[in-house]
Every structure is written in C-alpha cells, then in structure tokens.
Amino acid sequence: MTVPAQADLEAEKGVWSLTSENDLFGGTDRNYSNGLRIERVTPANRVTPGLAWVAARIPLLDLERTELRQGFALSHAIFTPENIETPEPDPNDRPYAGWLYFSATAVATTPLSERQMVQDVLQVNLGVVGPSAAGRFVQENWHDIIRITEPQGWDSQLKDEPGIEVIAQRMRQFEGRDLAFGLETDYALHGGATLGNVRTYAAIGGLARIGWDLGADFGPPRIRPALAGAGVFDPESAIGGYVFAGLEARAVARDMFLDGNLWRDGPRVEDRRDFVADAQMGIAMHYNDVQIAFTYVHRTEEFVAQAGPQRFGAVSISIAR
C-alpha cells in the first residue's frame, strides 16, 4: 500500500537535530550528569515499506489523514553519584553508569484541525549499559579538558549488559486562544509507557506554549524520559518562536541506573522512589530552517537519600533539510 501524502512531497523536509543535556546548567555534577543525542527524522510519508505496511494494519491510524515519519538516533548518557571523589560505592547513592544506544522511532501525526492533532510515537532503544558504553572515557576526558575534579569511582560502575527499551506515547494537542500581536497559544496532554530492562515506567503529562508559528513543531527535542517533541520541525514562517512550560509524572517499576544490573550482581540504591516528576520551562526560536531551543528541567528526588532535586538544562539545534 502507498502511504498518501498530506502536502506536496517536494516541499517536505526531514530534520537533523543535536541535543545536549547537562547538569552544569543546574550548578551540580551528579545523578544524570550528561546526555548527548543526534537524530534524523524523515520527511512526512517518506518511510520504509515495512513501516508503511505495519501502519496500514493499525486500526487507530487513518492513513488518509495521518502523516508518517520515522527517525534514527544515536544517544549517550552518563550517571554518577553525589560524591565523585570517593572510589567506594555507597549503597545510599546511585552507582556510576554509562548508556550508549541506537534508537528507531515511528511518528504518526493525525491533524484534527489547523492547530489540533493527535500524535503517536513508538520508539525502540537498543544498546549497552556498562564499561562498553564508554561513560568513564567521556567523563574523565571531559573533566581533564575543563580542569575540574576527577571522578574516582568508575571502577565500581554497572557491569556490561545489553539494554532495551520500548516506548509508546500518545499526545493530544489543543488549540488555544489567539492573542495580541499575532501570538498563538496551545497546550497538549500525553500519556505513555516504557518497557525494558533499562527502564520500565508509565507517564502522564502536559505542555503549554505561547508564541509564533507554533505549528512548526510539537516542542523541542529531548532525551527520554522527558516531555519530548518527537524531533519534528517544519516551519511555515521565516521567523518564529515560543516559550513553554510543562509537567510529567512517572510511576517507575524499574530503573537500571538505580536498581543496578538485572542479570548480574553489582552496586545499586536500596531506597529508590516509585514516583518521579519533571517540571520544565524554556524557549525555542527559529530563523528559516534552523531552530535553537533551551529547556530547564527540575526533577524530583529519585531515591530517598538523594541530596535534593536535580536541575539540568537541555540545548538543542534542529535543521530542516
């Protein structure tokens, strides 16, 4: 079956995006310490025959109205304890860990009106947690470059283990009121779940925005778990941008970076919290086909002995081409 286009395919563009997340923006060097992701999302309805075949057999998708995109990404994340100056693992603190993985994402967007839509995301992450993820190499060399304290505990990091996550999410976007000076508003609600040996959780949340050319995307790209915008960026105006704020709550059944390896003995936290929440706010601006965004994230404590909530920032650049 051929997937029908919603617009002139010659005008459609794919998106390259680069996202960097770091707790340096929160003035700390602990917990979720660093994340980096590079992603390519295809133009609408230019997907592999396999994805088109699967989409045609999903009852919830009306391919006469739905745009299909697929994305591929490479990501790397580093997690460290509160005290990086001691070589001994602390059972009351998270262990050292690196997570290197490849992502394949399918995005199905069904417009309900000009600025209202339903978006379904299915993402599969495959990679490795442990020394082979090169977390130690990245952090030690980065600390050498910026001349700050060397981490001492990487010898006790999580052991090598293949990692998998399957992520499913549905988002419903609603059009808000138009304001003075051409300002637009919208808000979105989402729910989803992640299943795997790396993380298993259920999530609900919402995002509100105010600005110009809101139809260009559904929020800036992020590294999950997060209020992510699925990597789509298709500007209609030469200049646009918005400010945004959002919340997400997660019920966590498993987190390898706190619970430790699933199939091997190793360090872990004894008092992981079952419920975690993110509050975020930020700004995104674009000129022609280039968007730059910054997100500030406040994440509640993930384990009982954690020394307060974590704060980190995310910077992304997206190019439609």
Residue pairs with C-beta under 8 A, 6 or more apart in sequence:
1 52
1 53
1 56
1 63
2 52
3 45
3 47
3 52
3 55
3 56
3 63
3 68
4 45
4 63
4 64
5 12
5 44
5 45
6 44
6 45
6 65
6 67
6 111
7 44
9 43
9 44
9 45
9 46
12 43
12 44
12 45
12 46
12 234
13 43
13 234
13 289
13 320
13 321
14 40
14 41
14 42
14 43
14 46
14 320
14 321
15 39
15 40
15 41
15 231
15 232
15 233
15 234
15 318
15 319
15 320
15 321
16 38
16 39
16 40
16 318
16 319
16 321
17 37
17 38
17 39
17 41
17 221
17 231
17 233
17 316
17 317
17 318
17 319
18 36
18 37
18 38
18 39
18 316
18 317
19 35
19 36
19 37
19 38
19 39
19 221
19 222
19 223
19 314
19 315
19 316
20 34
20 35
20 36
20 314
20 315
20 316
21 32
21 34
21 35
21 36
21 222
21 223
21 297
21 312
21 313
21 314
21 315
22 33
22 34
22 35
22 312
22 313
23 29
23 30
23 31
23 32
23 33
23 34
23 310
23 311
23 312
24 312
24 313
25 296
25 311
25 312
25 313
26 310
26 311
26 312
26 313
27 311
28 310
28 311
28 312
29 80
29 84
29 148
29 149
30 80
30 81
30 82
30 84
30 307
30 310
31 79
31 80
31 82
31 94
31 302
31 306
31 310
32 77
32 78
32 79
32 299
32 310
32 312
33 78
33 79
33 80
33 139
34 77
34 78
34 138
34 139
34 142
35 75
35 76
35 77
35 78
35 223
35 314
36 75
36 76
36 77
37 73
37 74
37 75
37 76
37 221
37 223
38 73
38 74
38 75
39 71
39 72
39 73
39 74
39 103
39 105
39 221
39 231
40 71
40 72
40 73
41 69
41 70
41 71
41 105
41 107
41 230
41 231
41 232
42 69
42 70
42 71
43 69
44 67
44 68
44 69
44 109
44 234
45 67
45 68
45 69
47 55
47 68
47 69
47 70
47 106
48 70
51 68
51 70
51 106
52 68
54 106
55 61
55 63
55 66
55 68
55 106
55 108
56 63
60 120
61 108
61 110
61 120
62 110
65 110
65 111
66 108
66 109
66 110
67 108
67 109
67 110
67 111
68 106
68 107
68 108
69 106
69 107
69 109
69 230
69 232
70 104
70 105
70 106
70 107
71 103
71 104
71 105
71 106
71 107
71 230
71 231
72 102
72 103
72 104
72 105
73 102
73 103
73 105
73 231
74 101
74 102
74 103
75 99
75 100
75 101
75 102
75 103
75 125
75 127
75 223
76 98
76 99
76 100
76 101
76 133
76 134
76 135
76 138
77 98
77 99
77 135
77 223
78 97
78 98
78 99
78 135
78 138
78 139
79 94
79 95
79 96
79 97
79 98
79 99
79 135
79 257
80 94
80 96
80 139
80 151
80 153
81 89
81 90
81 93
81 94
81 95
81 96
81 153
82 90
82 93
82 306
82 307
83 90
83 93
84 149
84 151
84 152
84 153
85 149
85 151
85 152
86 152
86 153
87 152
87 153
87 155
87 156
88 153
88 156
89 95
89 153
89 156
89 267
91 267
91 268
91 269
91 270
92 269
92 270
92 271
92 305
93 269
93 305
93 306
94 257
94 258
94 269
94 302
94 303
95 156
95 157
95 158
95 257
95 260
95 266
95 267
95 268
95 269
96 135
96 136
96 151
96 153
96 154
96 156
96 157
96 158
97 129
97 130
97 133
97 135
97 157
97 158
97 256
97 257
98 129
98 130
98 131
98 133
98 134
98 135
98 136
98 138
98 157
99 127
99 128
99 129
99 133
99 135
99 163
99 198
99 257
100 127
100 128
100 132
100 133
100 134
101 125
101 126
101 127
101 128
101 163
101 165
102 125
102 126
102 127
103 123
103 124
103 125
103 126
104 123
104 124
105 121
105 122
105 123
105 124
105 230
105 231
106 121
106 122
106 123
107 119
107 120
107 121
107 230
107 231
107 232
108 119
108 120
108 121
109 117
109 118
109 119
109 120
109 232
110 117
110 118
110 119
111 117
112 118
113 175
114 175
114 215
115 173
115 175
115 184
115 186
115 214
115 215
116 173
116 174
116 175
117 172
117 173
118 170
118 171
118 172
118 173
119 170
119 171
119 173
119 218
119 230
120 168
120 169
120 170
120 171
121 167
121 168
121 169
121 170
121 171
121 192
121 228
121 230
122 166
122 167
122 168
123 165
123 166
123 167
123 168
123 224
124 164
124 165
124 166
124 167
125 163
125 164
125 165
125 166
125 167
125 196
125 198
126 162
126 163
126 164
127 133
127 162
127 163
128 160
128 161
128 162
128 163
129 158
129 160
129 161
129 163
129 198
129 256
129 257
129 261
130 157
130 158
130 159
130 160
130 161
130 261
131 157
131 159
131 160
132 160
135 154
135 157
136 151
136 154
136 157
139 151
139 154
140 150
140 151
140 154
143 149
143 150
143 151
144 150
156 267
157 267
158 256
158 257
158 260
158 261
158 266
158 267
159 261
159 264
159 266
161 197
161 256
161 261
161 262
161 263
161 264
162 197
163 196
163 197
163 198
163 256
164 196
164 197
164 198
165 194
165 195
165 196
165 198
165 199
166 194
166 195
166 196
167 192
167 193
167 194
167 224
168 192
168 193
168 194
169 190
169 191
169 192
169 203
170 190
170 191
170 192
171 188
171 189
171 190
171 218
172 188
172 189
172 190
173 186
173 187
173 188
173 218
174 186
174 187
174 188
174 189
175 186
176 184
176 185
176 186
176 187
176 208
176 210
177 185
178 184
178 185
179 185
179 210
182 212
183 210
183 211
183 212
184 210
184 211
184 212
184 213
184 214
185 208
185 209
185 210
185 214
186 208
186 209
186 214
187 206
187 207
187 208
187 209
188 206
188 207
188 208
188 218
188 219
189 204
189 205
189 206
190 203
190 204
190 205
190 206
190 207
190 227
190 248
191 202
191 203
191 204
191 205
192 202
192 203
193 201
193 202
193 203
194 200
194 201
194 202
194 203
194 224
194 225
197 254
197 256
197 262
197 263
198 256
199 225
199 252
199 254
199 255
199 256
200 252
200 253
200 254
201 225
201 250
201 251
201 252
201 253
201 254
201 255
202 250
202 251
203 225
203 248
203 249
203 250
203 251
204 248
204 249
205 227
205 246
205 247
205 248
205 249
205 278
206 246
206 247
207 219
207 227
207 244
207 245
207 246
208 244
208 245
208 246
209 219
209 242
209 243
209 244
210 242
210 243
210 244
211 240
211 241
211 242
211 243
211 284
212 237
212 239
212 240
212 241
212 242
213 235
213 236
213 237
213 239
213 240
213 241
213 286
214 240
214 242
215 234
215 236
216 233
216 234
216 235
216 236
216 237
216 240
216 286
216 291
217 229
217 232
217 233
217 234
217 284
217 291
217 318
218 229
218 230
218 232
219 227
219 228
219 229
219 244
219 246
219 284
220 229
220 282
220 284
220 291
220 293
220 295
220 314
220 316
220 318
221 228
221 229
221 230
221 231
221 293
221 316
221 318
222 228
222 229
222 295
222 314
222 316
223 314
225 248
225 250
225 278
226 248
226 278
226 280
226 297
226 314
227 246
227 247
227 248
227 278
227 280
231 318
233 286
233 291
233 318
233 320
234 320
235 286
235 288
235 289
235 291
235 320
238 287
238 288
239 286
239 287
240 285
240 286
241 283
241 284
241 285
241 286
242 283
242 284
243 281
243 282
243 283
244 280
244 281
244 282
244 283
244 284
245 279
245 280
245 281
245 282
246 279
246 280
246 281
247 277
247 278
247 279
247 280
248 277
248 278
249 275
249 276
249 277
250 275
250 276
250 277
250 278
251 274
251 275
252 272
252 273
252 274
252 275
252 276
252 302
253 274
254 262
255 272
255 302
256 262
258 268
258 269
258 272
258 302
258 303
259 268
259 269
259 272
260 266
260 267
260 268
269 303
269 305
271 303
271 304
271 305
272 302
272 303
273 300
273 301
273 302
273 303
273 304
276 299
276 300
276 301
276 302
277 299
277 300
278 297
278 298
278 299
278 300
279 297
279 298
280 295
280 296
280 297
280 298
281 295
281 296
282 293
282 294
282 295
282 296
282 314
283 293
283 294
284 291
284 292
284 293
284 294
285 291
285 292
285 293
286 292
286 318
289 319
289 320
289 321
290 317
290 318
290 319
290 320
291 316
291 317
291 318
291 319
291 320
292 315
292 316
292 317
292 318
293 314
293 315
293 316
293 317
293 318
294 313
294 314
294 315
295 313
295 314
295 316
296 311
296 313
297 310
297 311
297 312
297 313
297 314
298 309
298 310
298 311
299 309
299 310
299 311
299 312
300 309
301 308
301 309
301 310
302 310
